Amino acid sequence: MFFFIGLAVVFGSVLGGYLPHGDARVLWQPLEFLIIVGAAVGSFVISNPKPVLAGTAKRLGRLMKGPPHSKAAYVELLTLLYTLFKLAKSKGALALEQHVEKPEESTVFQQYPNFMKNHHAVEFLCDYLRLLTMGTENSNELEDLMNRDIETHHKEEHAISGAVTTMSDGMPAFGIVAAVLGVITTMGSISEPPEVLGKLIGAALVGTFAGVLLAYGVFGPIGKNLEQWADADGKYYECIKAGILAHVQGYAPQISVEFARKTLLSHERPTFAELEDAVNSALPA
């Protein structure tokens, strides 16, 4: 929703400032837009590997969905962590094995359907709980491994946002290309009267205008949006990491999830009371 509001403000402000003094028909130059957008997309394809191209197509849908995780999603995650930690404390780490090997069949994981939709998070959590069942007890080594895993995921996400931002950076230059081609066309009509030449020059300058507007009003903000989305998504994994490390260090389940809760941003972080109510109402493992 905010994505479309932003676009409306950008184009509404630009056109609103222009139309009282100019002719909107001059701005409609399909061939100029074809040159700019087509060249930008072509350079985007040339400069990026297939995973980035495919990932970009998938992640553009995020622009309309807002933040990756709500407060309710974090309450669910923290409650799941509490349930798993409590199970491990009461019955031993091996009690987690049947749940992490096939989480889709687990009676514990099935209670948290929203978490189960996040396949990467499910894999991340189960992989490190599996290490616990195999006897991993060194929290420093485990933390280093988790940091590397999170960093890899972070780089993959930022490769996509960076690719979109790089494409937007090139659009003003492609706008100049379109403008120069327009000037070349104009020079072929140099014998025409001034009113004709004026229209041709105006059409050529639309290329520069469109390149700058699309770069800083549309595609640049899209790249920044994807970057911020990736950063916010990374908090989800930081939360899981903090909880697991606290558990490995021997803290009680209530304390471990409190460590995890404290990693969250203030607008996403449930209060202590909200989390306590969710934990107390959770079904036993």
C-alpha positions as a Python dict, from the first residue, in 0.01 Angstrom:
ca = {
    (1, 'M'): (0, 0, 0),
    (2, 'F'): (272, 248, 99),
    (3, 'F'): (459, 159, -220),
    (4, 'F'): (172, 285, -435),
    (5, 'I'): (122, 588, -212),
    (6, 'G'): (488, 677, -262),
    (7, 'L'): (463, 640, -640),
    (8, 'A'): (152, 857, -643),
    (9, 'V'): (329, 1128, -445),
    (10, 'V'): (637, 1120, -672),
    (11, 'F'): (450, 1138, -1002),
    (12, 'G'): (175, 1361, -862),
    (13, 'S'): (429, 1616, -740),
    (14, 'V'): (631, 1617, -1062),
    (15, 'L'): (334, 1632, -1297),
    (16, 'G'): (146, 1867, -1067),
    (17, 'G'): (431, 2114, -1086),
    (18, 'Y'): (465, 2080, -1463),
    (19, 'L'): (113, 2064, -1604),
    (20, 'P'): (-2, 2419, -1512),
    (21, 'H'): (275, 2554, -1737),
    (22, 'G'): (339, 2274, -1989),
    (23, 'D'): (178, 2038, -2236),
    (24, 'A'): (144, 1681, -2106),
    (25, 'R'): (154, 1546, -2462),
    (26, 'V'): (521, 1643, -2489),
    (27, 'L'): (607, 1406, -2203),
    (28, 'W'): (454, 1107, -2377),
    (29, 'Q'): (753, 975, -2570),
    (30, 'P'): (724, 593, -2582),
    (31, 'L'): (1045, 547, -2779),
    (32, 'E'): (1243, 743, -2523),
    (33, 'F'): (1110, 522, -2245),
    (34, 'L'): (1185, 214, -2454),
    (35, 'I'): (1548, 317, -2491),
    (36, 'I'): (1594, 396, -2122),
    (37, 'V'): (1408, 107, -1962),
    (38, 'G'): (1512, -146, -2227),
    (39, 'A'): (1881, -58, -2198),
    (40, 'A'): (1863, -63, -1817),
    (41, 'V'): (1695, -402, -1808),
    (42, 'G'): (1941, -537, -2065),
    (43, 'S'): (2240, -421, -1861),
    (44, 'F'): (2076, -570, -1551),
    (45, 'V'): (2053, -910, -1723),
    (46, 'I'): (2412, -889, -1850),
    (47, 'S'): (2561, -799, -1512),
    (48, 'N'): (2384, -1047, -1285),
    (49, 'P'): (2386, -1428, -1253),
    (50, 'K'): (2072, -1636, -1283),
    (51, 'P'): (2005, -1665, -903),
    (52, 'V'): (1998, -1284, -873),
    (53, 'L'): (1771, -1247, -1177),
    (54, 'A'): (1529, -1511, -1048),
    (55, 'G'): (1546, -1376, -694),
    (56, 'T'): (1468, -1023, -809),
    (57, 'A'): (1154, -1137, -988),
    (58, 'K'): (1036, -1315, -674),
    (59, 'R'): (1118, -1036, -433),
    (60, 'L'): (946, -756, -622),
    (61, 'G'): (619, -888, -476),
    (62, 'R'): (750, -788, -133),
    (63, 'L'): (707, -422, -219),
    (64, 'M'): (334, -455, -162),
    (65, 'K'): (356, -666, 154),
    (66, 'G'): (538, -437, 396),
    (67, 'P'): (784, -562, 661),
    (68, 'P'): (882, -929, 648),
    (69, 'H'): (781, -1009, 1007),
    (70, 'S'): (515, -860, 1231),
    (71, 'K'): (506, -853, 1609),
    (72, 'A'): (265, -1150, 1598),
    (73, 'A'): (517, -1346, 1390),
    (74, 'Y'): (787, -1283, 1650),
    (75, 'V'): (554, -1386, 1932),
    (76, 'E'): (497, -1712, 1746),
    (77, 'L'): (869, -1763, 1690),
    (78, 'L'): (960, -1696, 2052),
    (79, 'T'): (685, -1925, 2174),
    (80, 'L'): (813, -2202, 1947),
    (81, 'L'): (1167, -2155, 2079),
    (82, 'Y'): (1039, -2169, 2436),
    (83, 'T'): (850, -2492, 2367),
    (84, 'L'): (1155, -2655, 2208),
    (85, 'F'): (1392, -2541, 2481),
    (86, 'K'): (1155, -2662, 2751),
    (87, 'L'): (1131, -3000, 2580),
    (88, 'A'): (1511, -3027, 2563),
    (89, 'K'): (1550, -2926, 2928),
    (90, 'S'): (1295, -3172, 3057),
    (91, 'K'): (1369, -3473, 2834),
    (92, 'G'): (1717, -3409, 2702),
    (93, 'A'): (1846, -3280, 2369),
    (94, 'L'): (1777, -3613, 2198),
    (95, 'A'): (1404, -3550, 2247),
    (96, 'L'): (1433, -3283, 1976),
    (97, 'E'): (1559, -3527, 1716),
    (98, 'Q'): (1222, -3656, 1599),
    (99, 'H'): (1098, -3298, 1559),
    (100, 'V'): (1394, -3150, 1370),
    (101, 'E'): (1437, -3442, 1131),
    (102, 'K'): (1086, -3406, 990),
    (103, 'P'): (945, -3074, 1112),
    (104, 'E'): (648, -3095, 876),
    (105, 'E'): (536, -3404, 1071),
    (106, 'S'): (626, -3271, 1415),
    (107, 'T'): (345, -3214, 1664),
    (108, 'V'): (542, -2917, 1795),
    (109, 'F'): (610, -2739, 1465),
    (110, 'Q'): (256, -2801, 1341),
    (111, 'Q'): (131, -2567, 1614),
    (112, 'Y'): (312, -2278, 1441),
    (113, 'P'): (188, -2269, 1080),
    (114, 'N'): (317, -1920, 999),
    (115, 'F'): (669, -2017, 1097),
    (116, 'M'): (644, -2332, 887),
    (117, 'K'): (576, -2119, 578),
    (118, 'N'): (925, -1971, 610),
    (119, 'H'): (1122, -2263, 468),
    (120, 'H'): (1462, -2101, 512),
    (121, 'A'): (1394, -2023, 878),
    (122, 'V'): (1269, -2378, 939),
    (123, 'E'): (1588, -2517, 786),
    (124, 'F'): (1804, -2274, 984),
    (125, 'L'): (1644, -2362, 1319),
    (126, 'C'): (1636, -2736, 1259),
    (127, 'D'): (1997, -2749, 1140),
    (128, 'Y'): (2128, -2599, 1464),
    (129, 'L'): (1895, -2791, 1690),
    (130, 'R'): (2016, -3103, 1511),
    (131, 'L'): (2372, -3011, 1605),
    (132, 'L'): (2261, -2995, 1967),
    (133, 'T'): (2119, -3347, 1944),
    (134, 'M'): (2456, -3459, 1806),
    (135, 'G'): (2637, -3330, 2113),
    (136, 'T'): (2751, -2979, 2015),
    (137, 'E'): (2813, -2789, 2337),
    (138, 'N'): (3069, -2519, 2250),
    (139, 'S'): (2867, -2198, 2226),
    (140, 'N'): (3155, -1999, 2072),
    (141, 'E'): (3199, -2241, 1784),
    (142, 'L'): (2826, -2260, 1736),
    (143, 'E'): (2795, -1881, 1733),
    (144, 'D'): (3070, -1850, 1472),
    (145, 'L'): (2898, -2106, 1251),
    (146, 'M'): (2562, -1932, 1284),
    (147, 'N'): (2717, -1595, 1205),
    (148, 'R'): (2865, -1737, 887),
    (149, 'D'): (2528, -1884, 790),
    (150, 'I'): (2345, -1557, 854),
    (151, 'E'): (2613, -1361, 668),
    (152, 'T'): (2573, -1585, 363),
    (153, 'H'): (2197, -1537, 364),
    (154, 'H'): (2248, -1162, 413),
    (155, 'K'): (2484, -1140, 114),
    (156, 'E'): (2241, -1328, -109),
    (157, 'E'): (1961, -1087, -23),
    (158, 'H'): (2178, -779, -60),
    (159, 'A'): (2305, -897, -398),
    (160, 'I'): (1948, -853, -522),
    (161, 'S'): (1889, -510, -372),
    (162, 'G'): (2235, -400, -487),
    (163, 'A'): (2163, -513, -842),
    (164, 'V'): (1844, -307, -856),
    (165, 'T'): (2023, -4, -710),
    (166, 'T'): (2303, -37, -967),
    (167, 'M'): (2047, -50, -1246),
    (168, 'S'): (1884, 268, -1116),
    (169, 'D'): (2225, 440, -1103),
    (170, 'G'): (2266, 380, -1477),
    (171, 'M'): (1928, 518, -1579),
    (172, 'P'): (2029, 886, -1590),
    (173, 'A'): (2308, 790, -1831),
    (174, 'F'): (2065, 596, -2049),
    (175, 'G'): (1841, 903, -2036),
    (176, 'I'): (2129, 1103, -2185),
    (177, 'V'): (2167, 837, -2454),
    (178, 'A'): (1799, 876, -2542),
    (179, 'A'): (1834, 1255, -2542),
    (180, 'V'): (2140, 1245, -2770),
    (181, 'L'): (1959, 1019, -3014),
    (182, 'G'): (1671, 1266, -3008),
    (183, 'V'): (1910, 1551, -3087),
    (184, 'I'): (2053, 1350, -3377),
    (185, 'T'): (1702, 1309, -3512),
    (186, 'T'): (1642, 1682, -3466),
    (187, 'M'): (1957, 1769, -3658),
    (188, 'G'): (1816, 1580, -3953),
    (189, 'S'): (1527, 1825, -3954),
    (190, 'I'): (1735, 2141, -3908),
    (191, 'S'): (1566, 2308, -4203),
    (192, 'E'): (1224, 2286, -4039),
    (193, 'P'): (1062, 2597, -3886),
    (194, 'P'): (1130, 2683, -3517),
    (195, 'E'): (800, 2546, -3388),
    (196, 'V'): (881, 2204, -3536),
    (197, 'L'): (1239, 2210, -3408),
    (198, 'G'): (1113, 2314, -3064),
    (199, 'K'): (892, 2008, -3039),
    (200, 'L'): (1172, 1778, -3154),
    (201, 'I'): (1419, 1923, -2903),
    (202, 'G'): (1158, 1903, -2626),
    (203, 'A'): (1094, 1538, -2710),
    (204, 'A'): (1469, 1470, -2696),
    (205, 'L'): (1502, 1633, -2355),
    (206, 'V'): (1227, 1406, -2222),
    (207, 'G'): (1492, 1131, -2229),
    (208, 'T'): (1708, 1310, -1972),
    (209, 'F'): (1401, 1393, -1763),
    (210, 'A'): (1270, 1035, -1772),
    (211, 'G'): (1608, 879, -1691),
    (212, 'V'): (1654, 1092, -1380),
    (213, 'L'): (1293, 1053, -1265),
    (214, 'L'): (1289, 674, -1305),
    (215, 'A'): (1627, 642, -1132),
    (216, 'Y'): (1562, 852, -824),
    (217, 'G'): (1183, 835, -809),
    (218, 'V'): (1117, 466, -882),
    (219, 'F'): (1401, 216, -916),
    (220, 'G'): (1639, 368, -661),
    (221, 'P'): (1371, 359, -389),
    (222, 'I'): (1280, 3, -492),
    (223, 'G'): (1642, -104, -440),
    (224, 'K'): (1648, 67, -100),
    (225, 'N'): (1320, -98, -4),
    (226, 'L'): (1461, -442, -87),
    (227, 'E'): (1776, -362, 113),
    (228, 'Q'): (1577, -262, 421),
    (229, 'W'): (1356, -570, 379),
    (230, 'A'): (1668, -789, 382),
    (231, 'D'): (1801, -616, 694),
    (232, 'A'): (1468, -662, 873),
    (233, 'D'): (1454, -1027, 768),
    (234, 'G'): (1801, -1078, 912),
    (235, 'K'): (1666, -986, 1256),
    (236, 'Y'): (1452, -1300, 1245),
    (237, 'Y'): (1763, -1517, 1226),
    (238, 'E'): (1946, -1309, 1485),
    (239, 'C'): (1655, -1378, 1718),
    (240, 'I'): (1681, -1753, 1662),
    (241, 'K'): (2058, -1740, 1710),
    (242, 'A'): (2037, -1552, 2040),
    (243, 'G'): (1782, -1798, 2178),
    (244, 'I'): (1981, -2107, 2081),
    (245, 'L'): (2308, -1968, 2220),
    (246, 'A'): (2142, -1882, 2551),
    (247, 'H'): (1998, -2234, 2566),
    (248, 'V'): (2338, -2390, 2496),
    (249, 'Q'): (2489, -2184, 2778),
    (250, 'G'): (2243, -2349, 3016),
    (251, 'Y'): (1982, -2081, 3077),
    (252, 'A'): (1623, -2171, 3156),
    (253, 'P'): (1377, -2157, 2862),
    (254, 'Q'): (1220, -1836, 2994),
    (255, 'I'): (1561, -1666, 3007),
    (256, 'S'): (1670, -1800, 2666),
    (257, 'V'): (1367, -1653, 2490),
    (258, 'E'): (1421, -1327, 2675),
    (259, 'F'): (1771, -1311, 2527),
    (260, 'A'): (1611, -1368, 2187),
    (261, 'R'): (1340, -1106, 2245),
    (262, 'K'): (1596, -839, 2325),
    (263, 'T'): (1752, -863, 1978),
    (264, 'L'): (1435, -730, 1810),
    (265, 'L'): (1363, -378, 1696),
    (266, 'S'): (1136, -184, 1928),
    (267, 'H'): (838, -165, 1690),
    (268, 'E'): (845, -544, 1637),
    (269, 'R'): (941, -656, 1985),
    (270, 'P'): (660, -800, 2200),
    (271, 'T'): (658, -686, 2560),
    (272, 'F'): (763, -920, 2837),
    (273, 'A'): (399, -955, 2944),
    (274, 'E'): (281, -1031, 2589),
    (275, 'L'): (541, -1302, 2549),
    (276, 'E'): (470, -1446, 2892),
    (277, 'D'): (99, -1476, 2809),
    (278, 'A'): (179, -1647, 2477),
    (279, 'V'): (421, -1888, 2643),
    (280, 'N'): (176, -1976, 2920),
    (281, 'S'): (-100, -2048, 2669),
    (282, 'A'): (121, -2264, 2445),
    (283, 'L'): (38, -2631, 2422),
    (284, 'P'): (298, -2860, 2584),
    (285, 'A'): (534, -3050, 2357),
}
